[in-house]
Each structure stands twice: as C-alpha cells, then as structure tokens.
C-alpha cells in the first residue's frame, strides 16, 4: 500500500450529480490532502452522474 502514496489522484465530479453529491468528493479530496497528499478536484456543472 505504501507505493500508492506517490500515485497522483485527480477527481472529477459534476455539481448536479443526482446519485452521489459533489460534497462527497470535496470531503474525500480534503481528507486526502490533509494527510499530506496533493489531490486535485475538478467539478463540472452541465451534466449529472457522467462526469
């Protein structure tokens, strides 16, 4: 599992997702970054659950 510490993570989520709220991705990215990682989050606003 240690080798995953250097794996880049880039999360994509649509703000209008009607299945999983975008706030869940925000919370996940914040948690990962607070552990010392550099995770990116990109959000969209035109789709739903297909980002």
CHARMM-style PDB file with segment names, atoms N, HN, CA, C and O in Angstrom:
ATOM      1  N   UNK     1       0.809  -1.191   0.000  1.00  0.00      PROA
ATOM      2  CA  UNK     1       0.000   0.000   0.000  1.00  0.00      PROA
ATOM      3  C   UNK     1       0.858   1.263   0.000  1.00  0.00      PROA
ATOM      4  O   UNK     1       0.421   2.299  -0.500  1.00  0.00      PROA
ATOM      5  N   UNK     2       2.064   1.196   0.547  1.00  0.00      PROA
ATOM      6  HN  UNK     2       2.419   0.354   0.953  1.00  0.00      PROA
ATOM      7  CA  UNK     2       2.929   2.376   0.600  1.00  0.00      PROA
ATOM      8  C   UNK     2       3.242   2.936  -0.778  1.00  0.00      PROA
ATOM      9  O   UNK     2       3.418   4.145  -0.934  1.00  0.00      PROA
ATOM     10  N   UNK     3       3.311   2.075  -1.765  1.00  0.00      PROA
ATOM     11  HN  UNK     3       3.168   1.093  -1.638  1.00  0.00      PROA
ATOM     12  CA  UNK     3       3.652   2.561  -3.103  1.00  0.00      PROA
ATOM     13  C   UNK     3       2.543   3.421  -3.696  1.00  0.00      PROA
ATOM     14  O   UNK     3       2.782   4.159  -4.651  1.00  0.00      PROA
ATOM     15  N   UNK     4       1.341   3.339  -3.150  1.00  0.00      PROA
ATOM     16  HN  UNK     4       1.146   2.740  -2.374  1.00  0.00      PROA
ATOM     17  CA  UNK     4       0.248   4.180  -3.629  1.00  0.00      PROA
ATOM     18  C   UNK     4       0.340   5.609  -3.102  1.00  0.00      PROA
ATOM     19  O   UNK     4      -0.365   6.495  -3.586  1.00  0.00      PROA
ATOM     20  N   UNK     5       1.192   5.837  -2.125  1.00  0.00      PROA
ATOM     21  HN  UNK     5       1.765   5.118  -1.731  1.00  0.00      PROA
ATOM     22  CA  UNK     5       1.331   7.178  -1.562  1.00  0.00      PROA
ATOM     23  C   UNK     5       1.790   8.199  -2.579  1.00  0.00      PROA
ATOM     24  O   UNK     5       1.491   9.385  -2.440  1.00  0.00      PROA
ATOM     25  N   UNK     6       2.507   7.765  -3.595  1.00  0.00      PROA
ATOM     26  HN  UNK     6       2.750   6.802  -3.708  1.00  0.00      PROA
ATOM     27  CA  UNK     6       3.015   8.677  -4.616  1.00  0.00      PROA
ATOM     28  C   UNK     6       2.138   8.709  -5.867  1.00  0.00      PROA
ATOM     29  O   UNK     6       2.451   9.417  -6.824  1.00  0.00      PROA
ATOM     30  N   UNK     7       1.059   7.961  -5.866  1.00  0.00      PROA
ATOM     31  HN  UNK     7       0.804   7.385  -5.089  1.00  0.00      PROA
ATOM     32  CA  UNK     7       0.171   7.906  -7.025  1.00  0.00      PROA
ATOM     33  C   UNK     7      -0.638   9.189  -7.126  1.00  0.00      PROA
ATOM     34  O   UNK     7      -1.356   9.533  -6.187  1.00  0.00      PROA
ATOM     35  N   UNK     8      -0.541   9.910  -8.249  1.00  0.00      PROA
ATOM     36  HN  UNK     8       0.042   9.631  -9.011  1.00  0.00      PROA
ATOM     37  CA  UNK     8      -1.326  11.135  -8.405  1.00  0.00      PROA
ATOM     38  C   UNK     8      -2.821  10.809  -8.450  1.00  0.00      PROA
ATOM     39  O   UNK     8      -3.232   9.806  -9.033  1.00  0.00      PROA
ATOM     40  N   UNK     9      -3.624  11.673  -7.826  1.00  0.00      PROA
ATOM     41  HN  UNK     9      -3.290  12.488  -7.352  1.00  0.00      PROA
ATOM     42  CA  UNK     9      -5.072  11.489  -7.830  1.00  0.00      PROA
ATOM     43  C   UNK     9      -5.714  12.771  -8.338  1.00  0.00      PROA
ATOM     44  O   UNK     9      -5.423  13.865  -7.853  1.00  0.00      PROA
ATOM     45  N   UNK    10      -6.599  12.616  -9.331  1.00  0.00      PROA
ATOM     46  HN  UNK    10      -6.835  11.727  -9.724  1.00  0.00      PROA
ATOM     47  CA  UNK    10      -7.335  13.751  -9.873  1.00  0.00      PROA
ATOM     48  C   UNK    10      -8.793  13.317  -9.935  1.00  0.00      PROA
ATOM     49  O   UNK    10      -9.141  12.401 -10.680  1.00  0.00      PROA
ATOM     50  N   UNK    11      -9.634  13.967  -9.160  1.00  0.00      PROA
ATOM     51  HN  UNK    11      -9.351  14.711  -8.555  1.00  0.00      PROA
ATOM     52  CA  UNK    11     -11.041  13.600  -9.021  1.00  0.00      PROA
ATOM     53  C   UNK    11     -11.888  14.528  -9.885  1.00  0.00      PROA
ATOM     54  O   UNK    11     -11.664  15.738  -9.921  1.00  0.00      PROA
ATOM     55  N   UNK    12     -12.859  13.949 -10.578  1.00  0.00      PROA
ATOM     56  HN  UNK    12     -13.041  12.966 -10.549  1.00  0.00      PROA
ATOM     57  CA  UNK    12     -13.805  14.708 -11.396  1.00  0.00      PROA
ATOM     58  C   UNK    12     -15.213  14.442 -10.869  1.00  0.00      PROA
ATOM     59  O   UNK    12     -15.572  13.300 -10.582  1.00  0.00      PROA
ATOM     60  N   UNK    13     -16.008  15.510 -10.746  1.00  0.00      PROA
ATOM     61  HN  UNK    13     -15.717  16.438 -10.979  1.00  0.00      PROA
ATOM     62  CA  UNK    13     -17.372  15.325 -10.248  1.00  0.00      PROA
ATOM     63  C   UNK    13     -18.254  16.440 -10.799  1.00  0.00      PROA
ATOM     64  O   UNK    13     -17.819  17.586 -10.911  1.00  0.00      PROA
ATOM     65  N   UNK    14     -19.488  16.101 -11.139  1.00  0.00      PROA
ATOM     66  HN  UNK    14     -19.842  15.169 -11.048  1.00  0.00      PROA
ATOM     67  CA  UNK    14     -20.439  17.100 -11.603  1.00  0.00      PROA
ATOM     68  C   UNK    14     -21.235  17.625 -10.425  1.00  0.00      PROA
ATOM     69  O   UNK    14     -21.712  16.849  -9.598  1.00  0.00      PROA
ATOM     70  N   UNK    15     -21.379  18.930 -10.345  1.00  0.00      PROA
ATOM     71  HN  UNK    15     -20.990  19.561 -11.017  1.00  0.00      PROA
ATOM     72  CA  UNK    15     -22.092  19.561  -9.236  1.00  0.00      PROA
ATOM     73  C   UNK    15     -23.569  19.181  -9.201  1.00  0.00      PROA
ATOM     74  O   UNK    15     -24.210  19.281  -8.154  1.00  0.00      PROA
ATOM     75  N   UNK    16     -24.116  18.745 -10.340  1.00  0.00      PROA
ATOM     76  HN  UNK    16     -23.596  18.664 -11.190  1.00  0.00      PROA
ATOM     77  CA  UNK    16     -25.536  18.394 -10.406  1.00  0.00      PROA
ATOM     78  C   UNK    16     -25.755  16.883 -10.331  1.00  0.00      PROA
ATOM     79  O   UNK    16     -26.830  16.398 -10.686  1.00  0.00      PROA
ATOM     80  N   UNK    17     -24.774  16.154  -9.886  1.00  0.00      PROA
ATOM     81  HN  UNK    17     -23.901  16.548  -9.597  1.00  0.00      PROA
ATOM     82  CA  UNK    17     -24.889  14.695  -9.749  1.00  0.00      PROA
ATOM     83  C   UNK    17     -26.070  14.371  -8.844  1.00  0.00      PROA
ATOM     84  O   UNK    17     -26.134  14.832  -7.704  1.00  0.00      PROA
ATOM     85  N   UNK    18     -27.006  13.572  -9.359  1.00  0.00      PROA
ATOM     86  HN  UNK    18     -26.954  13.198 -10.285  1.00  0.00      PROA
ATOM     87  CA  UNK    18     -28.202  13.248  -8.579  1.00  0.00      PROA
ATOM     88  C   UNK    18     -28.101  11.885  -7.894  1.00  0.00      PROA
ATOM     89  O   UNK    18     -29.071  11.417  -7.299  1.00  0.00      PROA
ATOM     90  N   UNK    19     -26.936  11.248  -7.977  1.00  0.00      PROA
ATOM     91  HN  UNK    19     -26.147  11.628  -8.461  1.00  0.00      PROA
ATOM     92  CA  UNK    19     -26.729   9.949  -7.334  1.00  0.00      PROA
ATOM     93  C   UNK    19     -25.764  10.077  -6.155  1.00  0.00      PROA
ATOM     94  O   UNK    19     -26.061   9.612  -5.055  1.00  0.00      PROA
ATOM     95  N   UNK    20     -24.618  10.703  -6.381  1.00  0.00      PROA
ATOM     96  HN  UNK    20     -24.376  11.081  -7.274  1.00  0.00      PROA
ATOM     97  CA  UNK    20     -23.629  10.937  -5.319  1.00  0.00      PROA
ATOM     98  C   UNK    20     -23.373  12.446  -5.261  1.00  0.00      PROA
ATOM     99  O   UNK    20     -22.905  13.028  -6.239  1.00  0.00      PROA
ATOM    100  N   UNK    21     -23.671  13.076  -4.139  1.00  0.00      PROA
ATOM    101  HN  UNK    21     -24.051  12.603  -3.344  1.00  0.00      PROA
ATOM    102  CA  UNK    21     -23.471  14.526  -4.031  1.00  0.00      PROA
ATOM    103  C   UNK    21     -22.008  14.919  -4.241  1.00  0.00      PROA
ATOM    104  O   UNK    21     -21.093  14.219  -3.806  1.00  0.00      PROA
ATOM    105  N   UNK    22     -21.814  16.025  -4.900  1.00  0.00      PROA
ATOM    106  HN  UNK    22     -22.557  16.594  -5.253  1.00  0.00      PROA
ATOM    107  CA  UNK    22     -20.471  16.544  -5.160  1.00  0.00      PROA
ATOM    108  C   UNK    22     -19.715  16.783  -3.853  1.00  0.00      PROA
ATOM    109  O   UNK    22     -18.489  16.676  -3.820  1.00  0.00      PROA
ATOM    110  N   UNK    23     -20.427  17.100  -2.791  1.00  0.00      PROA
ATOM    111  HN  UNK    23     -21.423  17.187  -2.818  1.00  0.00      PROA
ATOM    112  CA  UNK    23     -19.797  17.347  -1.500  1.00  0.00      PROA
ATOM    113  C   UNK    23     -19.010  16.135  -1.007  1.00  0.00      PROA
ATOM    114  O   UNK    23     -18.052  16.280  -0.247  1.00  0.00      PROA
ATOM    115  N   UNK    24     -19.416  14.939  -1.441  1.00  0.00      PROA
ATOM    116  HN  UNK    24     -20.194  14.822  -2.058  1.00  0.00      PROA
ATOM    117  CA  UNK    24     -18.680  13.730  -1.051  1.00  0.00      PROA
ATOM    118  C   UNK    24     -17.274  13.731  -1.638  1.00  0.00      PROA
ATOM    119  O   UNK    24     -16.322  13.333  -0.968  1.00  0.00      PROA
ATOM    120  N   UNK    25     -17.138  14.177  -2.887  1.00  0.00      PROA
ATOM    121  HN  UNK    25     -17.912  14.500  -3.431  1.00  0.00      PROA
ATOM    122  CA  UNK    25     -15.805  14.262  -3.494  1.00  0.00      PROA
ATOM    123  C   UNK    25     -14.986  15.359  -2.849  1.00  0.00      PROA
ATOM    124  O   UNK    25     -13.782  15.203  -2.641  1.00  0.00      PROA
ATOM    125  N   UNK    26     -15.634  16.474  -2.531  1.00  0.00      PROA
ATOM    126  HN  UNK    26     -16.611  16.601  -2.699  1.00  0.00      PROA
ATOM    127  CA  UNK    26     -14.931  17.567  -1.849  1.00  0.00      PROA
ATOM    128  C   UNK    26     -14.398  17.074  -0.509  1.00  0.00      PROA
ATOM    129  O   UNK    26     -13.246  17.336  -0.162  1.00  0.00      PROA
ATOM    130  N   UNK    27     -15.225  16.366   0.236  1.00  0.00      PROA
ATOM    131  HN  UNK    27     -16.161  16.153  -0.047  1.00  0.00      PROA
ATOM    132  CA  UNK    27     -14.813  15.845   1.539  1.00  0.00      PROA
ATOM    133  C   UNK    27     -13.662  14.838   1.390  1.00  0.00      PROA
ATOM    134  O   UNK    27     -12.715  14.856   2.178  1.00  0.00      PROA
ATOM    135  N   UNK    28     -13.745  13.967   0.385  1.00  0.00      PROA
ATOM    136  HN  UNK    28     -14.514  13.953  -0.255  1.00  0.00      PROA
ATOM    137  CA  UNK    28     -12.701  12.976   0.169  1.00  0.00      PROA
ATOM    138  C   UNK    28     -11.375  13.644  -0.189  1.00  0.00      PROA
ATOM    139  O   UNK    28     -10.333  13.292   0.362  1.00  0.00      PROA
ATOM    140  N   UNK    29     -11.412  14.605  -1.109  1.00  0.00      PROA
ATOM    141  HN  UNK    29     -12.258  14.891  -1.557  1.00  0.00      PROA
ATOM    142  CA  UNK    29     -10.187  15.290  -1.523  1.00  0.00      PROA
ATOM    143  C   UNK    29      -9.589  16.071  -0.355  1.00  0.00      PROA
ATOM    144  O   UNK    29      -8.373  16.067  -0.163  1.00  0.00      PROA
ATOM    145  N   UNK    30     -10.433  16.736   0.417  1.00  0.00      PROA
ATOM    146  HN  UNK    30     -11.420  16.740   0.261  1.00  0.00      PROA
ATOM    147  CA  UNK    30      -9.932  17.460   1.593  1.00  0.00      PROA
ATOM    148  C   UNK    30      -9.250  16.512   2.572  1.00  0.00      PROA
ATOM    149  O   UNK    30      -8.206  16.835   3.137  1.00  0.00      PROA
ATOM    150  N   UNK    31      -9.842  15.351   2.765  1.00  0.00      PROA
ATOM    151  HN  UNK    31     -10.691  15.088   2.306  1.00  0.00      PROA
ATOM    152  CA  UNK    31      -9.275  14.367   3.687  1.00  0.00      PROA
ATOM    153  C   UNK    31      -7.925  13.859   3.190  1.00  0.00      PROA
ATOM    154  O   UNK    31      -6.971  13.756   3.961  1.00  0.00      PROA
ATOM    155  N   UNK    32      -7.852  13.547   1.914  1.00  0.00      PROA
ATOM    156  HN  UNK    32      -8.627  13.631   1.288  1.00  0.00      PROA
ATOM    157  CA  UNK    32      -6.590  13.067   1.337  1.00  0.00      PROA
ATOM    158  C   UNK    32      -5.519  14.146   1.442  1.00  0.00      PROA
ATOM    159  O   UNK    32      -4.381  13.863   1.815  1.00  0.00      PROA
ATOM    160  N   UNK    33      -5.884  15.379   1.114  1.00  0.00      PROA
ATOM    161  HN  UNK    33      -6.809  15.609   0.812  1.00  0.00      PROA
ATOM    162  CA  UNK    33      -4.910  16.472   1.166  1.00  0.00      PROA
ATOM    163  C   UNK    33      -4.474  16.782   2.595  1.00  0.00      PROA
ATOM    164  O   UNK    33      -3.326  17.168   2.817  1.00  0.00      PROA
ATOM    165  N   UNK    34      -5.364  16.622   3.557  1.00  0.00      PROA
ATOM    166  HN  UNK    34      -6.296  16.309   3.377  1.00  0.00      PROA
ATOM    167  CA  UNK    34      -4.974  16.876   4.946  1.00  0.00      PROA
ATOM    168  C   UNK    34      -4.000  15.818   5.451  1.00  0.00      PROA
ATOM    169  O   UNK    34      -3.322  16.023   6.457  1.00  0.00      PROA
ATOM    170  N   UNK    35      -3.930  14.696   4.758  1.00  0.00      PROA
ATOM    171  HN  UNK    35      -4.481  14.529   3.940  1.00  0.00      PROA
ATOM    172  CA  UNK    35      -2.980  13.644   5.115  1.00  0.00      PROA
ATOM    173  C   UNK    35      -1.626  13.857   4.423  1.00  0.00      PROA
ATOM    174  O   UNK    35      -0.736  13.010   4.504  1.00  0.00      PROA
ATOM    175  N   UNK    36      -1.483  15.016   3.736  1.00  0.00      PROA
ATOM    176  HN  UNK    36      -2.205  15.704   3.671  1.00  0.00      PROA
ATOM    177  CA  UNK    36      -0.192  15.341   3.145  1.00  0.00      PROA
ATOM    178  C   UNK    36      -0.076  15.076   1.657  1.00  0.00      PROA
ATOM    179  O   UNK    36       1.005  15.234   1.089  1.00  0.00      PROA
ATOM    180  N   UNK    37      -1.140  14.685   1.026  1.00  0.00      PROA
ATOM    181  HN  UNK    37      -2.017  14.557   1.488  1.00  0.00      PROA
ATOM    182  CA  UNK    37      -1.111  14.425  -0.419  1.00  0.00      PROA
ATOM    183  C   UNK    37      -1.481  15.691  -1.185  1.00  0.00      PROA
ATOM    184  O   UNK    37      -1.908  16.681  -0.591  1.00  0.00      PROA
ATOM    185  N   UNK    38      -1.317  15.655  -2.487  1.00  0.00      PROA
ATOM    186  HN  UNK    38      -0.970  14.851  -2.969  1.00  0.00      PROA
ATOM    187  CA  UNK    38      -1.679  16.777  -3.351  1.00  0.00      PROA
ATOM    188  C   UNK    38      -2.686  16.278  -4.382  1.00  0.00      PROA
ATOM    189  O   UNK    38      -2.315  15.972  -5.516  1.00  0.00      PROA
ATOM    190  N   UNK    39      -3.943  16.196  -3.998  1.00  0.00      PROA
ATOM    191  HN  UNK    39      -4.244  16.444  -3.077  1.00  0.00      PROA
ATOM    192  CA  UNK    39      -5.005  15.679  -4.851  1.00  0.00      PROA
ATOM    193  C   UNK    39      -5.761  16.835  -5.485  1.00  0.00      PROA
ATOM    194  O   UNK    39      -6.038  17.839  -4.829  1.00  0.00      PROA
ATOM    195  N   UNK    40      -6.094  16.689  -6.767  1.00  0.00      PROA
ATOM    196  HN  UNK    40      -5.869  15.873  -7.300  1.00  0.00      PROA
ATOM    197  CA  UNK    40      -6.822  17.725  -7.488  1.00  0.00      PROA
ATOM    198  C   UNK    40      -8.297  17.346  -7.599  1.00  0.00      PROA
ATOM    199  O   UNK    40      -8.642  16.166  -7.666  1.00  0.00      PROA
ATOM    200  N   UNK    41      -9.161  18.361  -7.617  1.00  0.00      PROA
ATOM    201  HN  UNK    41      -8.880  19.319  -7.562  1.00  0.00      PROA
ATOM    202  CA  UNK    41     -10.585  18.159  -7.824  1.00  0.00      PROA
ATOM    203  C   UNK    41     -11.046  19.107  -8.908  1.00  0.00      PROA
ATOM    204  O   UNK    41     -10.824  20.315  -8.827  1.00  0.00      PROA
ATOM    205  N   UNK    42     -11.690  18.555  -9.928  1.00  0.00      PROA
ATOM    206  HN  UNK    42     -11.870  17.573  -9.995  1.00  0.00      PROA
ATOM    207  CA  UNK    42     -12.304  19.349 -10.979  1.00  0.00      PROA
ATOM    208  C   UNK    42     -13.798  19.077 -10.959  1.00  0.00      PROA
ATOM    209  O   UNK    42     -14.232  17.925 -10.985  1.00  0.00      PROA
ATOM    210  N   UNK    43     -14.589  20.158 -10.912  1.00  0.00      PROA
ATOM    211  HN  UNK    43     -14.237  21.094 -10.891  1.00  0.00      PROA
ATOM    212  CA  UNK    43     -16.041  19.998 -10.910  1.00  0.00      PROA
ATOM    213  C   UNK    43     -16.624  20.600 -12.179  1.00  0.00      PROA
ATOM    214  O   UNK    43     -16.084  21.550 -12.746  1.00  0.00      PROA
ATOM    215  N   UNK    44     -17.738  20.023 -12.606  1.00  0.00      PROA
ATOM    216  HN  UNK    44     -18.176  19.251 -12.145  1.00  0.00      PROA
ATOM    217  CA  UNK    44     -18.459  20.476 -13.788  1.00  0.00      PROA
ATOM    218  C   UNK    44     -19.871  20.873 -13.373  1.00  0.00      PROA
ATOM    219  O   UNK    44     -20.298  20.572 -12.258  1.00  0.00      PROA
ATOM    220  N   UNK    45     -20.587  21.538 -14.251  1.00  0.00      PROA
ATOM    221  HN  UNK    45     -20.240  21.782 -15.157  1.00  0.00      PROA
ATOM    222  CA  UNK    45     -21.923  21.973 -13.905  1.00  0.00      PROA
ATOM    223  C   UNK    45     -22.963  21.739 -14.976  1.00  0.00      PROA
ATOM    224  O   UNK    45     -24.058  22.295 -14.892  1.00  0.00      PROA
ATOM    225  N   UNK    46     -22.654  20.924 -15.995  1.00  0.00      PROA
ATOM    226  HN  UNK    46     -21.764  20.473 -16.063  1.00  0.00      PROA
ATOM    227  CA  UNK    46     -23.591  20.728 -17.087  1.00  0.00      PROA
ATOM    228  C   UNK    46     -24.170  19.330 -17.175  1.00  0.00      PROA
ATOM    229  O   UNK    46     -25.152  19.120 -17.886  1.00  0.00      PROA
ATOM    230  N   UNK    47     -23.602  18.387 -16.487  1.00  0.00      PROA
ATOM    231  HN  UNK    47     -22.804  18.558 -15.909  1.00  0.00      PROA
ATOM    232  CA  UNK    47     -24.064  17.003 -16.577  1.00  0.00      PROA
ATOM    233  C   UNK    47     -24.689  16.567 -15.284  1.00  0.00      PROA
ATOM    234  O   UNK    47     -25.120  17.387 -14.474  1.00  0.00      PROA
ATOM    235  N   UNK    48     -24.736  15.248 -15.093  1.00  0.00      PROA
ATOM    236  HN  UNK    48     -24.386  14.581 -15.751  1.00  0.00      PROA
ATOM    237  CA  UNK    48     -25.230  14.728 -13.826  1.00  0.00      PROA
ATOM    238  C   UNK    48     -24.219  13.732 -13.287  1.00  0.00      PROA
ATOM    239  O   UNK    48     -23.202  14.144 -12.729  1.00  0.00      PROA
ATOM    240  N   UNK    49     -24.465  12.419 -13.435  1.00  0.00      PROA
ATOM    241  HN  UNK    49     -25.291  12.085 -13.888  1.00  0.00      PROA
ATOM    242  CA  UNK    49     -23.590  11.404 -12.866  1.00  0.00      PROA
ATOM    243  C   UNK    49     -22.578  10.869 -13.880  1.00  0.00      PROA
ATOM    244  O   UNK    49     -22.001   9.804 -13.666  1.00  0.00      PROA
ATOM    245  N   UNK    50     -22.358  11.586 -14.969  1.00  0.00      PROA
ATOM    246  HN  UNK    50     -22.828  12.451 -15.143  1.00  0.00      PROA
ATOM    247  CA  UNK    50     -21.492  11.063 -16.033  1.00  0.00      PROA
ATOM    248  C   UNK    50     -20.208  11.851 -16.201  1.00  0.00      PROA
ATOM    249  O   UNK    50     -19.597  11.808 -17.269  1.00  0.00      PROA
ATOM    250  N   UNK    51     -19.784  12.571 -15.173  1.00  0.00      PROA
ATOM    251  HN  UNK    51     -20.280  12.606 -14.305  1.00  0.00      PROA
ATOM    252  CA  UNK    51     -18.548  13.353 -15.280  1.00  0.00      PROA
ATOM    253  C   UNK    51     -17.370  12.428 -15.426  1.00  0.00      PROA
ATOM    254  OT1 UNK    51     -16.233  12.887 -15.532  1.00  0.00      PROA
TER     255      UNK     51
END
